Amino acid sequence: MRRLIDTIQNIFKIEDLRKRITYTFLLVLVYRLGSYVVVPGIDPTALANLKSQAADGLLGLLDMFSGGAFGNASIFALGVMPYISASIVIQLLGVMVPYFQKMQREGESGRRKMNQWTRYLTIVILLLQGPAYITNLHAQLPASAFLVSGFGYNIFATIVLMAGTMFIMWLGERITDRGVGNGISLIIMIGIIARLPFALFAEAAQKWSGAAGGVLMLIVELIILFLVFVATIALVQAQRKVPVQYAKRVIGNKQYGGVRQYIPLKVNAAGVMPIIFAQALMMFPLLLARFDASRGLAATLSDYTGFWYNFIFATLVILFTYFYTAVTVNPTMMAEEMKKNGGFVPGVKPGKKTAEYIDSIMSRITLPGSVFLAIVAILPAFAMLLGINNQFAHFYGGTSLLILVGVVLDTLQQIESHLLMRHYDGLMKTGRLKGRAGM
């Protein structure tokens, strides 16, 4: 306890870190306040049906990602999911289209261009999702809930929703640049955490009433949740170390002396992105059905505990894990860098053979990592089948748990870097804190 108090004091002793944390807190506060600002022209007292619709299934998950803004008909109702969907498309284009492949190789300037394309595509997606959300409001709310109506109002409300999402993106970029952590990831995490107290209270009230095992069952559920949380942390931090021998001196074609280092290859190099990508694709049918979960394909894919939903979701998670790992980890580039610096993997020829060796290791360790990620993704469905409250079940795995673990570790790792850079003790007593790849 004393060490924790000293660490907190050290954090606020560093002026730059103190300003960053304060700046982040203020922007997050702005986001949370905006989640309760209802779209102009709608009576807030008439939102009971909309909140009921957003309590279960995929719409419940979308409401949790937006921190309750979806069910509140807030100006931030569409959240950052349009931006996430646009990022998926741009990254897929970066693999298939030569123009985007060229931008990826241009370094920082290429990254800025890709970000600009992502923003443009986000606007296009918002032009589809905005009217769909307004149509859903008209279907869920009585006519008296709209203080203003007509085609002109629908255009105005769509523009407000689009501006809300773009403002959230701006907040995320400001947090990334001048705050602590990855802004967009942090905003999603805050939205999820905001729903945790309500979900826990609802589950406790249900068990306290004597239903489904009573208080003893609630204690068992919390123990299982803790074990799943620990296992998820282990998944995020697990890695395989590849030994690399570096020569101290190179004369001609001969190497003299040497030092051994290790390349850490993560079992889950893709982080939480595969689940977010898969979740975004699973929500597309809802968009086409204008957020009506009883129509067409949306009816099948909105059954959170159904076989087909979980089978398709798990398959997409595995596929996206391999895809995102291939995008983020380049064995050929790693092999070339090692060769330039006089390094080699013992027993493996430098160059092409080393790239093939690293690629084979990544394929082997990605398989169990992707399968475990898929299991974690569908755990909430099993929790619901066992009688756990739908909202509380989301925290037993899936996108919620992985985002919480990944973002918290990333943020703590940045804080620890600031502490160590100024010769203070880190957050952990033994070893360095290991995060994951940022979103």
C-alpha positions in Angstrom: 0.0 0.0 0.0 2.8 2.4 0.9 4.5 1.7 -2.5 1.2 2.5 -4.3 0.8 5.8 -2.4 4.4 6.7 -3.3 3.9 5.9 -6.9 0.7 8.1 -7.1 2.7 10.9 -5.4 5.5 10.5 -8.0 3.0 10.7 -10.8 1.8 14.1 -9.7 5.3 15.3 -9.0 6.0 15.2 -12.8 4.5 18.4 -14.2 4.1 17.1 -17.8 2.5 13.9 -16.7 0.2 15.7 -14.3 -1.0 18.0 -17.1 -1.5 15.1 -19.4 -3.6 13.2 -16.9 -5.7 16.3 -16.1 -6.2 17.1 -19.8 -7.3 13.5 -20.4 -9.7 13.6 -17.5 -11.3 16.8 -18.7 -11.8 15.6 -22.2 -13.3 12.3 -21.0 -15.6 14.4 -18.8 -16.8 16.3 -21.8 -17.5 13.1 -23.6 -19.5 11.7 -20.7 -21.6 14.9 -20.3 -22.3 14.8 -24.1 -23.7 11.3 -23.8 -26.6 12.8 -21.9 -27.4 15.7 -24.3 -30.4 14.6 -26.2 -30.7 15.4 -29.9 -32.6 18.7 -30.2 -36.3 18.3 -30.9 -36.8 15.1 -29.0 -38.6 14.9 -25.6 -36.2 13.1 -23.1 -39.1 11.8 -21.1 -40.4 9.7 -23.9 -37.2 7.5 -24.4 -38.4 4.5 -22.4 -39.0 2.3 -25.5 -35.6 3.2 -27.0 -33.8 2.3 -23.8 -35.7 -1.0 -23.6 -34.7 -1.7 -27.2 -31.0 -1.0 -26.4 -31.0 -3.3 -23.3 -30.3 -6.6 -25.1 -28.6 -8.2 -28.1 -26.3 -6.3 -30.5 -28.1 -3.0 -29.9 -27.3 -3.5 -26.2 -23.6 -3.9 -27.1 -23.8 -0.8 -29.3 -25.3 1.1 -26.4 -22.5 -0.1 -24.1 -19.8 1.0 -26.6 -21.4 4.5 -26.7 -21.6 4.6 -22.9 -25.5 4.7 -23.0 -25.6 7.4 -25.6 -27.5 5.2 -28.1 -30.4 4.6 -25.6 -30.4 8.2 -24.6 -30.9 9.5 -28.2 -27.8 11.6 -27.5 -25.8 13.7 -29.9 -23.1 11.0 -29.5 -25.5 8.2 -30.2 -23.6 6.7 -33.1 -20.4 6.7 -31.0 -17.0 5.8 -32.7 -18.2 2.6 -34.4 -18.5 4.4 -37.8 -14.8 5.3 -37.5 -13.9 1.8 -36.5 -15.8 0.5 -39.6 -14.0 2.9 -41.8 -10.7 1.9 -40.3 -11.5 -1.8 -41.2 -12.2 -0.9 -44.8 -9.0 1.3 -45.2 -6.8 -1.5 -43.7 -8.3 -4.1 -46.0 -7.6 -1.7 -48.9 -4.0 -1.4 -47.6 -3.6 -5.1 -48.3 -5.4 -5.4 -51.6 -5.1 -2.0 -53.5 -1.6 -0.9 -54.7 -2.4 2.8 -54.1 -3.0 2.2 -50.4 0.0 -0.2 -50.2 2.2 2.6 -51.5 0.8 5.0 -48.8 1.6 2.5 -46.1 5.2 2.4 -47.2 5.6 6.2 -47.1 6.0 6.4 -43.3 4.5 9.3 -41.4 3.2 11.1 -44.5 1.5 8.0 -45.7 0.0 7.4 -42.3 -1.5 11.0 -42.3 -3.0 10.3 -45.8 -4.5 7.0 -44.6 -6.0 8.8 -41.6 -7.5 11.4 -43.9 -9.1 8.7 -46.1 -10.4 7.1 -43.0 -12.1 10.3 -42.0 -13.7 10.7 -45.4 -15.0 7.2 -45.3 -16.3 7.8 -41.8 -18.5 10.6 -43.2 -19.9 8.3 -45.9 -20.8 5.7 -43.3 -22.4 8.3 -41.1 -24.5 9.4 -44.1 -26.0 5.9 -44.0 -26.1 5.3 -40.2 -27.5 8.8 -39.3 -30.8 8.5 -41.3 -31.1 4.8 -40.2 -30.9 5.9 -36.6 -33.5 8.7 -37.1 -35.8 6.2 -38.8 -35.4 3.9 -35.8 -36.3 6.7 -33.5 -39.5 7.4 -35.4 -40.3 3.6 -35.1 -39.6 3.4 -31.4 -40.9 6.7 -30.0 -44.5 8.1 -30.2 -45.2 11.0 -32.5 -45.6 13.2 -29.5 -41.9 12.7 -28.5 -40.8 14.8 -31.5 -41.3 18.5 -30.8 -40.4 19.1 -34.5 -41.0 16.8 -37.4 -40.7 16.6 -41.2 -38.0 16.0 -43.8 -36.1 19.1 -42.8 -35.9 18.0 -39.2 -34.5 14.5 -40.3 -31.7 16.3 -42.2 -31.0 18.5 -39.2 -30.9 15.5 -36.8 -28.6 13.6 -39.1 -26.2 16.5 -39.3 -26.2 16.7 -35.5 -25.4 12.9 -35.1 -22.6 13.2 -37.7 -21.1 16.2 -35.9 -21.3 14.3 -32.6 -19.3 11.4 -34.0 -16.7 13.7 -35.6 -16.4 15.6 -32.3 -15.7 12.3 -30.5 -13.0 11.6 -33.1 -11.5 15.0 -32.4 -11.5 14.3 -28.7 -9.8 11.0 -29.2 -7.1 12.6 -31.4 -6.5 15.3 -28.7 -6.2 12.7 -26.0 -3.6 10.8 -28.1 -1.6 13.9 -28.8 -1.7 15.8 -25.5 -3.1 13.3 -23.0 -2.3 9.8 -21.8 -3.2 6.6 -23.8 -4.8 6.0 -27.1 -7.7 8.5 -27.4 -10.3 6.4 -29.3 -9.5 3.3 -27.3 -9.8 5.2 -24.1 -13.2 6.7 -25.1 -14.6 3.2 -25.9 -13.3 1.9 -22.6 -14.9 4.8 -20.6 -18.2 4.0 -22.3 -17.9 0.4 -21.2 -16.9 1.2 -17.6 -19.8 3.6 -17.4 -22.2 0.7 -17.8 -20.5 -1.6 -15.3 -22.0 -0.2 -12.1 -25.6 -0.4 -13.5 -25.0 -4.0 -14.8 -23.4 -5.1 -11.5 -26.3 -3.5 -9.5 -28.9 -5.2 -11.6 -27.2 -8.6 -11.2 -26.8 -8.1 -7.4 -30.5 -7.1 -7.1 -31.6 -10.2 -9.1 -29.5 -12.6 -6.9 -30.4 -10.8 -3.7 -34.1 -11.5 -4.4 -33.2 -15.2 -4.2 -33.4 -15.9 -8.0 -30.9 -18.3 -9.7 -28.9 -19.3 -6.6 -29.0 -16.2 -4.5 -26.0 -14.4 -3.0 -23.8 -17.5 -3.1 -24.2 -17.7 -6.8 -23.3 -14.0 -7.1 -20.0 -14.7 -5.2 -19.2 -17.6 -7.6 -19.9 -15.3 -10.6 -17.5 -12.7 -9.3 -14.8 -15.3 -8.7 -15.3 -16.6 -12.3 -15.2 -13.0 -13.6 -11.9 -12.5 -11.8 -10.4 -15.7 -13.2 -11.4 -14.7 -16.8 -9.9 -11.3 -16.2 -6.6 -12.8 -15.1 -6.6 -15.2 -18.1 -7.3 -12.3 -20.5 -4.3 -10.4 -19.0 -2.1 -13.5 -19.6 -3.3 -13.7 -23.2 -2.5 -10.0 -23.9 1.0 -10.3 -22.4 2.0 -13.8 -23.5 4.9 -14.0 -26.0 7.5 -16.2 -27.6 11.1 -15.1 -27.5 13.3 -15.8 -30.6 17.0 -15.7 -29.9 19.1 -13.5 -32.2 22.9 -13.5 -32.2 24.6 -10.1 -33.1 28.3 -9.9 -34.0 30.5 -7.4 -32.2 32.9 -7.2 -35.1 32.5 -8.2 -38.8 35.7 -8.6 -40.9 35.0 -9.7 -44.4 32.5 -12.5 -44.2 33.5 -13.6 -40.7 31.9 -12.5 -37.4 33.9 -12.2 -34.2 32.5 -12.2 -30.7 28.8 -11.5 -30.3 25.9 -10.8 -28.0 22.6 -12.7 -27.8 19.3 -10.8 -27.7 15.7 -11.8 -28.2 12.8 -10.8 -30.4 9.6 -11.0 -28.4 6.8 -12.3 -30.7 3.4 -11.9 -29.0 0.9 -14.7 -29.0 -1.8 -12.0 -29.5 0.0 -9.5 -31.7 -3.3 -8.2 -33.1 -4.5 -7.1 -29.6 -8.2 -6.4 -29.4 -8.6 -5.3 -33.0 -9.9 -8.7 -34.4 -12.9 -8.7 -32.0 -13.6 -5.0 -32.8 -13.4 -5.7 -36.5 -15.6 -8.8 -36.2 -18.1 -6.9 -34.0 -18.4 -4.1 -36.5 -19.1 -6.5 -39.4 -21.8 -8.3 -37.3 -23.5 -4.9 -36.9 -23.8 -4.2 -40.6 -27.1 -6.2 -41.0 -28.6 -3.9 -38.2 -27.6 -0.9 -40.3 -29.3 -2.4 -43.4 -32.4 -3.2 -41.4 -32.4 0.4 -40.0 -31.6 -0.9 -36.4 -34.7 -3.1 -36.5 -33.5 -6.4 -35.1 -36.7 -8.3 -36.2 -36.1 -7.9 -39.9 -34.2 -10.3 -42.3 -30.6 -11.3 -41.6 -30.6 -8.9 -38.6 -33.1 -11.2 -36.8 -30.7 -14.1 -37.0 -27.5 -12.2 -36.1 -29.2 -10.3 -33.3 -29.7 -13.4 -31.3 -26.7 -13.0 -29.0 -27.1 -16.5 -27.6 -27.9 -18.2 -30.9 -25.6 -20.8 -32.6 -25.2 -18.9 -35.9 -24.3 -15.6 -34.3 -21.6 -17.1 -32.2 -20.3 -19.4 -34.9 -19.9 -16.6 -37.4 -18.5 -14.2 -34.8 -15.9 -16.7 -33.6 -14.9 -17.5 -37.2 -14.5 -13.8 -38.0 -12.4 -13.3 -34.9 -10.0 -16.1 -35.9 -9.7 -14.8 -39.5 -9.2 -11.2 -38.5 -6.5 -12.3 -36.0 -4.5 -13.8 -38.8 -5.2 -10.8 -41.0 -4.2 -8.2 -38.5 -1.1 -10.1 -37.4 0.0 -10.2 -41.0 -0.5 -6.5 -41.3 1.3 -5.6 -38.1 4.1 -8.1 -38.1 6.4 -8.2 -41.2 8.8 -11.2 -41.1 10.6 -10.1 -44.2 11.4 -6.6 -42.9 12.5 -8.1 -39.5 14.9 -10.5 -41.3 16.3 -7.7 -43.4 16.9 -5.5 -40.4 18.7 -8.3 -38.6 20.9 -9.0 -41.6 21.8 -5.3 -41.9 22.9 -5.2 -38.3 24.9 -8.4 -38.5 22.3 -10.5 -36.7 21.1 -14.0 -37.3 18.9 -16.7 -35.6 21.2 -19.5 -34.5 20.9 -22.5 -36.9 19.0 -20.5 -39.5 20.5 -18.8 -42.6 20.1 -15.0 -42.7 17.7 -13.4 -45.2 14.8 -15.4 -46.8 15.2 -18.4 -44.5 15.1 -16.2 -41.4 11.9 -14.6 -42.7 10.3 -18.0 -43.3 11.4 -19.1 -39.9 9.8 -16.1 -38.2 6.7 -16.5 -40.3 6.3 -20.1 -39.3 6.7 -19.3 -35.6 4.1 -16.5 -35.9 1.6 -18.9 -37.7 2.0 -21.4 -34.9 1.6 -19.1 -32.0 -1.2 -17.1 -33.7 -3.4 -20.2 -34.0 -3.9 -20.9 -30.2 -4.0 -17.1 -29.6 -6.8 -16.7 -32.2 -8.8 -19.7 -30.9 -8.5 -18.4 -27.3 -9.5 -14.9 -28.5 -12.6 -16.5 -30.2 -13.5 -18.3 -27.0 -13.2 -15.1 -25.0 -15.4 -13.4 -27.6 -18.3 -15.7 -27.2 -18.1 -16.2 -23.4 -20.9 -13.7 -22.8 -23.3 -15.9 -24.7 -22.6 -18.8 -22.3 -22.9 -16.5 -19.3 -26.4 -15.5 -20.5 -27.4 -19.1 -21.0 -26.4 -19.8 -17.4 -28.8 -17.1 -16.2 -26.5 -14.1 -15.7 -28.1 -10.7 -16.4 -27.6 -9.7 -20.1 -25.8 -6.5 -19.3 -23.5 -8.0 -16.7 -22.8 -11.0 -19.0 -21.0 -8.7 -21.4 -18.2 -8.3 -18.9 -17.4 -12.0 -18.9 -15.5 -11.8 -22.1 -16.0 -10.5 -25.6 -15.0 -7.0 -26.8 -15.8 -5.4 -23.4 -13.2 -7.4 -21.3 -10.5 -7.3 -23.9 -10.8 -3.6 -24.4 -10.7 -3.0 -20.7 -7.6 -5.1 -20.3 -5.8 -3.9 -23.4 -6.5 -0.2 -22.9 -5.7 -0.2 -19.2 -2.4 -2.0 -19.8 -1.5 0.5 -22.6 -2.3 3.5 -20.5 -0.4 2.2 -17.4 2.5 1.4 -19.7 2.7 5.0 -20.9 2.5 6.3 -17.3 5.3 3.9 -16.3 7.4 5.1 -19.2 7.1 8.7 -17.9 8.1 7.6 -14.4 11.1 5.5 -15.5 12.3 8.3 -17.9 12.5 10.6 -14.9 14.2 7.9 -12.7 11.2 7.1 -10.5 10.1 3.5 -9.7 7.6 2.0 -12.2 4.1 0.8 -11.4 5.1 -2.8 -10.9 7.4 -4.1 -8.2 9.0 -6.7 -10.4 9.8 -6.3 -14.1 8.4 -3.9 -16.7 4.7 -3.6 -17.4 3.9 -5.1 -20.8 1.1 -3.6 -22.9 -0.3 -4.5 -26.3 -0.3 -2.9 -29.7 -2.3 0.3 -29.6 -5.7 0.5 -31.4 
